[in-house]
Structures are given as structure tokens and as C-alpha cells.
Amino acid sequence: VVSPAKDVYMEKFGADSLTMGVLFFVVSFLAPVGETYSGRLQDQAALSRFFPIAKWGKKAPWLVSHCLLLAIAAAAIYLPPARSSFI
């Protein structure tokens, strides 16, 4: 989802390639930390108050919640603010 967005921002909106490269470099190192934290929260059944484990299981609530967050994030990436707001 994100890799094509980088090209769109660079070609259509004139984003600096060095800035985009540094941004993706930093995010690539932070991703494993987020995955580890997410896994620990799943093991602790952190969403069990809203989604009972007997009905949903441990992983399904995370799939549902992350699909919603991913849809919002993808919309934010591909629908940038109007160009006039940058000036």
C-alpha cells in the first residue's frame, strides 16, 4: 500500500526523494518494534473486553480493528491535502 504511494508523492506532488528515502528507512526499523508490541497485546487478549474470546478468539478482533485502521490510513495516503494548502 505504501510503496506505490511514495511514487505518487514524488511524481505528482514533487516530494523530495531524499526525504522520502529517509522516512522509509526509519519506518522500516520501527516496524519490528510495532509488530512485537502488537503480538504482546494479542497474547494478553487486550481487546477481550470488547470482543469476548469465547466468541471471537484471540486474533479476530485484531484483524477487524486493524482492517479498519488500514482503510483509514490508505485513504489518508492516497487523498493528500489540496496543493494550495502547501503554499
CNS distance restraints for C-alpha pairs under 8 A (distance, minus, plus):
assign (resid   1 and name CA) (resid   5 and name CA) 6.87 0.50 0.50
assign (resid   1 and name CA) (resid  74 and name CA) 6.98 0.50 0.50
assign (resid   2 and name CA) (resid   6 and name CA) 6.43 0.50 0.50
assign (resid   2 and name CA) (resid  74 and name CA) 7.99 0.50 0.50
assign (resid   2 and name CA) (resid  77 and name CA) 7.77 0.50 0.50
assign (resid   3 and name CA) (resid   7 and name CA) 6.98 0.50 0.50
assign (resid   4 and name CA) (resid   8 and name CA) 6.40 0.50 0.50
assign (resid   5 and name CA) (resid   9 and name CA) 6.18 0.50 0.50
assign (resid   5 and name CA) (resid  77 and name CA) 6.73 0.50 0.50
assign (resid   5 and name CA) (resid  78 and name CA) 6.66 0.50 0.50
assign (resid   6 and name CA) (resid  10 and name CA) 6.21 0.50 0.50
assign (resid   6 and name CA) (resid  20 and name CA) 7.08 0.50 0.50
assign (resid   7 and name CA) (resid  11 and name CA) 5.94 0.50 0.50
assign (resid   8 and name CA) (resid  12 and name CA) 5.51 0.50 0.50
assign (resid   8 and name CA) (resid  13 and name CA) 7.22 0.50 0.50
assign (resid   9 and name CA) (resid  13 and name CA) 5.01 0.50 0.50
assign (resid   9 and name CA) (resid  14 and name CA) 6.39 0.50 0.50
assign (resid   9 and name CA) (resid  15 and name CA) 5.62 0.50 0.50
assign (resid  10 and name CA) (resid  14 and name CA) 4.84 0.50 0.50
assign (resid  10 and name CA) (resid  15 and name CA) 4.49 0.50 0.50
assign (resid  10 and name CA) (resid  16 and name CA) 6.65 0.50 0.50
assign (resid  10 and name CA) (resid  17 and name CA) 6.71 0.50 0.50
assign (resid  11 and name CA) (resid  15 and name CA) 7.52 0.50 0.50
assign (resid  13 and name CA) (resid  83 and name CA) 7.93 0.50 0.50
assign (resid  15 and name CA) (resid  19 and name CA) 7.66 0.50 0.50
assign (resid  15 and name CA) (resid  20 and name CA) 7.27 0.50 0.50
assign (resid  16 and name CA) (resid  20 and name CA) 6.33 0.50 0.50
assign (resid  17 and name CA) (resid  21 and name CA) 6.03 0.50 0.50
assign (resid  18 and name CA) (resid  22 and name CA) 6.16 0.50 0.50
assign (resid  19 and name CA) (resid  23 and name CA) 6.05 0.50 0.50
assign (resid  20 and name CA) (resid  24 and name CA) 6.19 0.50 0.50
assign (resid  21 and name CA) (resid  25 and name CA) 6.07 0.50 0.50
assign (resid  22 and name CA) (resid  26 and name CA) 6.18 0.50 0.50
assign (resid  23 and name CA) (resid  27 and name CA) 6.21 0.50 0.50
assign (resid  24 and name CA) (resid  28 and name CA) 5.99 0.50 0.50
assign (resid  25 and name CA) (resid  29 and name CA) 6.73 0.50 0.50
assign (resid  26 and name CA) (resid  30 and name CA) 6.41 0.50 0.50
assign (resid  27 and name CA) (resid  31 and name CA) 6.05 0.50 0.50
assign (resid  28 and name CA) (resid  32 and name CA) 7.78 0.50 0.50
assign (resid  29 and name CA) (resid  33 and name CA) 7.75 0.50 0.50
assign (resid  30 and name CA) (resid  34 and name CA) 6.54 0.50 0.50
assign (resid  31 and name CA) (resid  35 and name CA) 6.20 0.50 0.50
assign (resid  32 and name CA) (resid  36 and name CA) 6.12 0.50 0.50
assign (resid  33 and name CA) (resid  37 and name CA) 6.26 0.50 0.50
assign (resid  34 and name CA) (resid  38 and name CA) 6.03 0.50 0.50
assign (resid  35 and name CA) (resid  39 and name CA) 6.10 0.50 0.50
assign (resid  36 and name CA) (resid  40 and name CA) 6.31 0.50 0.50
assign (resid  37 and name CA) (resid  41 and name CA) 6.30 0.50 0.50
assign (resid  38 and name CA) (resid  42 and name CA) 6.20 0.50 0.50
assign (resid  39 and name CA) (resid  43 and name CA) 6.22 0.50 0.50
assign (resid  40 and name CA) (resid  44 and name CA) 6.26 0.50 0.50
assign (resid  41 and name CA) (resid  45 and name CA) 6.23 0.50 0.50
assign (resid  41 and name CA) (resid  46 and name CA) 5.52 0.50 0.50
assign (resid  42 and name CA) (resid  46 and name CA) 6.31 0.50 0.50
assign (resid  42 and name CA) (resid  47 and name CA) 7.93 0.50 0.50
assign (resid  42 and name CA) (resid  58 and name CA) 6.47 0.50 0.50
assign (resid  42 and name CA) (resid  59 and name CA) 6.76 0.50 0.50
assign (resid  42 and name CA) (resid  62 and name CA) 7.48 0.50 0.50
assign (resid  43 and name CA) (resid  58 and name CA) 7.48 0.50 0.50
assign (resid  45 and name CA) (resid  53 and name CA) 7.80 0.50 0.50
assign (resid  45 and name CA) (resid  58 and name CA) 6.18 0.50 0.50
assign (resid  47 and name CA) (resid  51 and name CA) 6.03 0.50 0.50
assign (resid  47 and name CA) (resid  61 and name CA) 6.89 0.50 0.50
assign (resid  47 and name CA) (resid  62 and name CA) 7.88 0.50 0.50
assign (resid  48 and name CA) (resid  52 and name CA) 5.02 0.50 0.50
assign (resid  48 and name CA) (resid  53 and name CA) 5.91 0.50 0.50
assign (resid  48 and name CA) (resid  58 and name CA) 7.95 0.50 0.50
assign (resid  51 and name CA) (resid  55 and name CA) 7.52 0.50 0.50
assign (resid  51 and name CA) (resid  56 and name CA) 6.20 0.50 0.50
assign (resid  51 and name CA) (resid  61 and name CA) 6.35 0.50 0.50
assign (resid  52 and name CA) (resid  56 and name CA) 5.97 0.50 0.50
assign (resid  52 and name CA) (resid  57 and name CA) 7.36 0.50 0.50
assign (resid  53 and name CA) (resid  57 and name CA) 4.40 0.50 0.50
assign (resid  53 and name CA) (resid  58 and name CA) 5.91 0.50 0.50
assign (resid  56 and name CA) (resid  60 and name CA) 5.90 0.50 0.50
assign (resid  56 and name CA) (resid  61 and name CA) 6.73 0.50 0.50
assign (resid  57 and name CA) (resid  61 and name CA) 7.66 0.50 0.50
assign (resid  58 and name CA) (resid  62 and name CA) 7.83 0.50 0.50
assign (resid  59 and name CA) (resid  63 and name CA) 6.42 0.50 0.50
assign (resid  60 and name CA) (resid  64 and name CA) 6.24 0.50 0.50
assign (resid  61 and name CA) (resid  65 and name CA) 6.10 0.50 0.50
assign (resid  62 and name CA) (resid  66 and name CA) 5.80 0.50 0.50
assign (resid  63 and name CA) (resid  67 and name CA) 5.98 0.50 0.50
assign (resid  64 and name CA) (resid  68 and name CA) 6.52 0.50 0.50
assign (resid  65 and name CA) (resid  69 and name CA) 6.38 0.50 0.50
assign (resid  66 and name CA) (resid  70 and name CA) 5.88 0.50 0.50
assign (resid  67 and name CA) (resid  71 and name CA) 6.14 0.50 0.50
assign (resid  68 and name CA) (resid  72 and name CA) 6.45 0.50 0.50
assign (resid  69 and name CA) (resid  73 and name CA) 6.14 0.50 0.50
assign (resid  70 and name CA) (resid  74 and name CA) 5.95 0.50 0.50
assign (resid  71 and name CA) (resid  75 and name CA) 6.21 0.50 0.50
assign (resid  72 and name CA) (resid  76 and name CA) 6.24 0.50 0.50
assign (resid  73 and name CA) (resid  77 and name CA) 6.18 0.50 0.50
assign (resid  74 and name CA) (resid  78 and name CA) 6.20 0.50 0.50
assign (resid  75 and name CA) (resid  79 and name CA) 5.75 0.50 0.50
assign (resid  76 and name CA) (resid  80 and name CA) 6.38 0.50 0.50
assign (resid  81 and name CA) (resid  85 and name CA) 6.87 0.50 0.50
assign (resid  82 and name CA) (resid  86 and name CA) 7.63 0.50 0.50
assign (resid  83 and name CA) (resid  87 and name CA) 7.34 0.50 0.50
